[in-house]
Amino acid sequence: MSAEATNPGAHSRRRGRPRIDLRRIGRAALMGPTARDRLPDAIGHVAEAHRAHHPDADLANLRKAYVLAESSHRGQFRKSGEPYITHPLAVTLILAELGAETTTLTASLLHDTVEDTEVTLDQVRTEFGAEVCYLVDGVTKLEKVDYGAAAEPETFRKMLVATGNDVRVMSIKLADRLHNMRTLGVMRPEKQARIARVTRDVLIPLAERLGVQALKTELEDLVFAILHPEEYERTRALIADNATAGDALAATAEDFRVVLRDAGIAAEVLIRPRHFVSVHRSRLKRGEMRGTDFGRLLVLVGEDADCYGVLGELHTCFTPVISEFKDFIAAPKFNLYQSLHTAVAGPDGAVAEVLIRTHQMHKVAEAGVIALGNPYVPLEPAEGMEPADGERADPTRPGWLSRLLEWQQSTPDPDTFWTSLRADLAQDREITVYRADGGMLGLPAGASCVDAAYAQYGEEAHACIGARVNGRLATLSTVLSDGDTVHLLLAQDAASGPSPDWLDQARTPAARIAISSWLQSHPEGAKIPAAAPRRAAPVTADRRAAANAVVDLPDATVRLAGCCTPVPPDAVTGFAVRGGAVTVHREECPAVARMRALDREPIGVSWGDAAECRVTLIAESFGRPRLLADLTEAIATEGAAIVSATVEPPSEQRVRHTYTLQLPDAAGLPALMRAMRDVPGVYDVSRTQHPAATA
């Protein structure tokens, strides 16, 4: 596939960004360095784009970086036949057009020198300083000779860790991948497809999360052309056949200008053509495309308040499509994006989508974190105060990145890391939930209480037994919504662990990795889920509890019946079940009478010396605030550990709590039950006696 076929560059030209003649840059590069007081011709475009965003920028370091890059890459060529220096120049130009500051551009010019030439990191640090050195090191690939098949995932791990300290590392990597994708046509088709898949699964989601829409949209189109060539060609033809589609939007745009001018609102109204993937998605969603479906109207104003003024005027003078309204100014997206979205319908029923934002919002919408400049400048001191030494501001360390950096530490295996990274990045929206202690947790949309537990407590969440969401008891499988308040309940039994069911309820890699790790190291120790919706499942005693039963059947496995949960010194009897095991019941258990009626032969059972036991208790109570907290406090005071707990929905102001508890000494059971009955609102506490199947 040719470079032209894999490069849907028309949308870039529609946005007004001229394509740069890399061959001309290459020829200028080959001319070598110029006099020390002149900027080399080859980086004239970079300097021009940079000065457009930073008029007072000092270009001395750019000149020095270019001279080093050109001399070190001299004699190297890309597969396309162009001098290699054209690649770092193109990457740097992409970043300059997006408004990157000088340090980023300097590192961008040098980003391949350590990897592909004799230049060392120490040399970069000596000549350009620690920040530039850090950025260059962050994007330098790990050698396949050292890492083999793990080189790619481990390189991305290294870059993500570096991005956690300085987000500019990923900015350079995204621009690097964009230029490589633009020139991918010289590669073999199978290599094009492999690179495109990694771009789709990793780089595009990262561009989205960092808010760099200008890079994200072009990467999407390039990937689309490679992985779905037939759909891409169909979309290209559709756009070509509707070359005059912009006329419909142009008429609406002029109507907007008149309305806003009459209202005294200074605004710029532009037409934003949709990129290839956006047109493709619209076609799938809407079927037949109208002229207004090939683009959107962008209204740019000076102040935040003007955005709402524009919205009011448009909704007053045109027919709004209310279902299309979204306010991302009051509630910005997790990737810094801010804008008002709306749509208006024309007399013929054609709908025009509208974006309303300030010029600064537009800059951030296009360039994301790149538009914020250097995020590590010293904090502005408060009036009358001096800043702390070395204190830096970091507005670009979002919650998703912090979570990613945390869970990757638990995945030394490259394959597991690579799979988990792609799964994490597939989550396309983030929510914020509030902790009971006043803190906040950032989680992906669709996250459950299980995810919240591991986000807040790490491996201590293994002991989680339930949650309160917005003040109401909830199962751990409950899916959280943006703005929820979650209070997580932990058992005091340090030996308790997660249920295998939690893997189906967890969305975050951090939770899934922690749960899987515990289950692998405790193959026999997974607890029965505490998240049953109405009552606790029958609890089978673990080996410690079973070690308290002495039976008249040699080598038999002993199980304590979940229907009556016997504990010392209960009078007990046993019955043989399939597999040679013996199930032990309390003598008064209804199951014993049923089995005797069936002429099942009882087996003699007695208690041994061990006193530790597990028991299930039911607390009947009147509903009131803090009842659950008071009951769990009473249980903890008596030295019992909660293994699982469920609460049935209130009925006629009455609530039933079911607890499975581990007691260090069975003799303490009566005192525990008295303590629970003494809790205000509790009118009865009993041993569980729910029906059991015939053993």
ABEGO torsion letter per residue (X at the ends): XBAAAABBAAAAAAAGBBBBBAAAAAAAAAAEBBBAABBBAAAAAAAAAAAAABAABBAAAAAAAAAAAAAAABGBBBAAGBBAAAAAAAAAAAAAAAGBBAAAAAAAAAAAAAAABABBAAAAAAAAEAAAAAAAAAABBBBAAAAEAAAAAAAAAAAAAAAAABAAAAAAAAAAAAAAAAAAAABBAAAAAAAAAAAAAAAAAAAAAAGBAAAAAAAAAAAAAAABAAAAAAAAAAAAAAAAAAAAAAAAAAAAAAAAAAAGBBBBBBBBBBBAAAAAAAAAAAEBBBAAAABBBBBBBABAAAAAAAAAAAAAABBBBAAABBBAAABBBAAGBBBBBBBBBBAAGBBBBBBBBBAAAAAAAAAEAAAAEBAABBBBBBBGBBBBBGBBBBAABBAAAAAAAAAAAABABAAAAAAAAAAAAABABBBBBBBAAGBBBBBBBGBBAAAAAAAAAEAAAAABAEBBBGGBBBBAABBBBBGBBBBBBBBABAABBBBAAAAAABABAAAAAAAAAAAAABAAABBBBAABAABBBBBBBBAAAAAABBBABBGBBBBBBAAAGBBOABBBBBBBBBGGBBBBBBAABAAAAAAAAAGBBBBBBBBBABABBBBBBBBBBBBBBGAAAAAAAAAAAAGBBBABBBBBBBBGGBBBBBBBBBBABAAAAAAAAAAAAABBGBABBBBBABBBBBX
